[in-house]
């Protein structure tokens, strides 16, 4: 049917009756048709059960991540680590983020004139996401900038944290590698941590967690406030353990999310295979390859001709 549609696409596409009425229909005996239906329904019901199980694992990923991040920033996942190092939860101290950051800035407007086919990487909101600290580099823009002042002010360094501050606020990304040259646009803030006080990955995971993201969302609310200011980022509240415990928390989170990502990819692969298998079952069914044939039954086409003849 799709090979004979007309229209420009989407809801305007339509099948043409003059072609549809010419499609050949494979017609087995009526009893075999019922056997085919029964076989299809039994096989597809098993696949649907497997699909539901795989989908439930995927759907629960966000719940597990949320719970782990709450445990991480309440100190629960490092209780044993603290006991082994002679520490307790009182070693966690509350700070405002301004105490923990060396530098906070955002990009300037008017970068379009600097766009180029290559050159310095230009980070935009599309390179950030919720629920992860990894930068999304599938779609990267480049700029060639001449202004020395702008190059100094908004140049990205390894260990910087990038945060979306307009529209969909609170998307983040950690700069995990050193780039020869990279900058940010006006929709992205750059926060540079004091590495002796706070681990960059620890701080970025905090922003991903409910505790950090909820503060950013609350600061955005208001009749006229459509984004975040740099002072909003400087004035978040965060409880911080010793740098060694921060690094242990990051290690646990990295290990957990690596395993979760692997499980997620396996589930997505299973779902793809299930859909492929469903199509294969239907294709085999209408080729007569599902083992439902009975050579002793009369041909359904002959039966159909008889019925039509009787109606005449």
N, C-alpha and C positions, 0 to 999 in steps of 0.2 A: 504493500500500500504506500509506503514512504517513497517508493521509486516513481510514483505517479501523482504526487501532490502538486498543487499550484499555490500561488500566493507568495508574499514577501517574507514569510516566516512568522513564528510565534502563533498567536491566536488567529491570524489571517490565513494560515495555511489550511487547505482543505483537499480532501480526496475527490477525485472526479468519478462520478458514477459510471460513466461510459467505459472507464478502465476497470473499475471494481467488479462490474458484472461479468467481465471476461476472465477473472481469476479462476484457474482450475482448483478444485477442491478434492483432495484424496479422500475417498469414501469407502471405508471397510464395511463389512456386514454390521447390522445394528447391534448384535450381541458383542461383537468385538469392539465397537465404539464404547460400549459400557465398560468392557474390561480395560480399555485404554484409559477411560476417565478414572476408574477405580485405582489403576496402577499409578497414574499421575498424582492423584490426591494422596495416596499412601506415601509416595516418594517425597512429594513437596511438603507434606506435614512433618516428615522427619527433618527435612532441610530447614523448615521454619523454626522448629524447636532448637536446632543448632544455631540458627541466626539469632534467635532471642537470647540464647546464652552468651554468644559472642558480643552482642550489642549491650547486654547488661554489664559485662566487664568494661566495655568502653565507657558506658554512661557513669560507672562508679569511679572512674579515674579522677574526675574533678573533686568528688567527695573525699577520696583518699588524700589527694594533694592538699585540699583545704585543711583537713584534720592534721596532717603532718606539719604544715606550716604553723598552725596554732600551737602544736606541741613544741616546735622548734623555738618560737619566740616567747614561749612561757618557761623555757628551760627544761621541759619534761624529757626531751630526747637525750639530754646530756646529764641526767641525774647521776648515772653510774660513773661517767667521766669525772664529774665534780668530786664524788666520793673518793675515787682513785687518786685524785690530786689534792685532797684535803681541803676542798672548797665547799661552799654552800650557796644557796640562791641569793644570799645577801651580797655576793660578789658582783651581782648585776646592778648597774647604776643607771638611773634615768637621765637622759640628756635631751636637749633640743638639738635638732640636726645642725644648726648653725655652729655648735661647738665642735662638730665632727667633720666639717667641710672646710677645705681651703679656698674653694672658689665655686661660684654659681653664676651662670650666664645663660643667655639664649642667643640664637642667631638673629641676624638683621634681615630686613625686608629687601626686596629687589635683587634676589640672587639669580633670577631668570637670565639676566644679561650675561652671567658668567658661565652658563651651561656649556658643556663641551663634550666631545665624544670620548675623551679620556682626560686624565689629570688627577686632581684631588677628589677623593670620595666625598659625596655630599649626603649626609644622613638626614632623612625626612621621617615623618610619622609612619610612613609605610614600612620602614625598617624596624619598627618597634611592635610589640604585641603584649597582650595580657597573658598572664599565666606562665610566663617564661622569662628568663633573664638573657636569653640568646638573641642576638641581632638577626633579623631576617634580611639576608643579602641576595634574595632572588631577583630583586629589581633595584639596581643601584644606579644613581645618577652621578655625574662627574661635573666638576667646575674648574675653571681656570681663573683664579682671583688675583688681582693686581694690588689691591689695597693692603698695605703693610699693617695698618691698624686693625683691620678686620681679621687678617690672618693671625695676629697675635691674640685677639680677644676671643674668637670662637673656634680656635683650632682644637681638635680632639686628641687626647692622649690615651695611652693604654691605662686601664683602671678607672677611666671616667664612666659615669653613669648617665645615660640619656633618658629623659622623661618627656612624654608628650604633655603639652600644657594648654592646648586648645582642643575644642570639640570633644573627642574621646580621650579625656585626660587620664593619666596614670598608667599608660603603656610604657614599658621600660625596656632597656637593653644595656648590657654591660659590655664595654669595649675590652675584649679579652686579649687583643693583640695590638702590636704597635703598627700604625700605618705611616707611610712616608708623609702623607698629608691627608687630612680629613677635616670636614667642617660640619656645622649644623645649620638648619634653617630656623626661621622665626617661630615655628610651631614646636620646637624641641628645646628643652633646657638641658644644660650640662652641669652636673654636680661632681666636683672633684674631691674625694674624701681625704682626710688626714690618715694616711695608711698606718701610722703608728698607733692610732686609736681605734680605727674601725676597718674591718676587712671589706673590700669593695663588693664582693659577692654576697657577703652577709647583709650589707645594707641594701643591695638590689633585691634580694629575696624578701627582705622586710617590706619593701614597696610592693612586691607582688602579693604578699599576704594580706589577709583581711585587715590586720592592724594598721598597715601602712596605707593600703589603697583606700580604706574607708576615710582616713584623715584627709587624703587628697580630694576625695569626692565631696566631703563636707565643706572643704574650703572653696570648692567651685560653686556651691549653691548660692543663689541670690538672684534677684530680679534682673540685674544688669550684668552680673559677673558670668561671662561665658567661658572663662578659662582660669588658669592659675598664674599668679605672679611669682617672681623669684623669691619674694619674702615668704610665700606659702611653703615653698620647698625648704627654706631655711628654718622654719618654725614647726616642724613635725616633732612629736614626742616619741622617743624610742628607748627601750631598756637594753642596755649593752653589757655583755659579760666581758671578761678578759679576752684579749685578742686571740689567745690560744684556744679558748672555748668557742669563739666565733668560727675559727678555722675548722674545728671539729664538727660544728653544726653544718657548715658548708660541705664538708666531706660526706656527712650522712645524707644530706639532701641530694648531692650529686649522685651518690650511689643509688639512692631510692629512685630518682627520676630516670636514671639510665636504665634500670630494670623495668620501670613502668613504661618507658618509651618503647622498649623491646617488646613487652607484652601488648602494648597498643598496636604496634606494627603487625604483630602476629594476628591479632583480632581483625584488623582491617584486611589483612591478606585472606583470612578465613571468610569474611563477608564477601570479598570479591569472588572467591572460589565458589561460594554458595550461589551467587547470582549467575555465574558462568554455568554451573551444574544445572540450574533450573532451565536455562536456555537449551542446554544440551538434551535434557530429558524431553522437553517439548519438541525439539527437532527430531529426536529419535522416535517419539510417539507418532508423529505424522509422516514418518517414513516407514512405519510398521516394524520398527526395530526394538520394541520393548518386550518381545516375547509373548505377544497376546494373540498371535495369528492362530486360526483354526481352519485348515484347508477343507474341512467337511461342510463349512457354512457356505450358503449361496452368496454370490456377489451382490454387494449392496447396491451397485449401480443398476443391475438387472431388476432388483426388487423395486428400486425407485422408478424405473421405467414402467413397471407393472402398475404401480400405484397411480402414476400420472395417466397411464392409459385408461384405467378404470374411471378416473375423474372425467376424462373426455367423453 
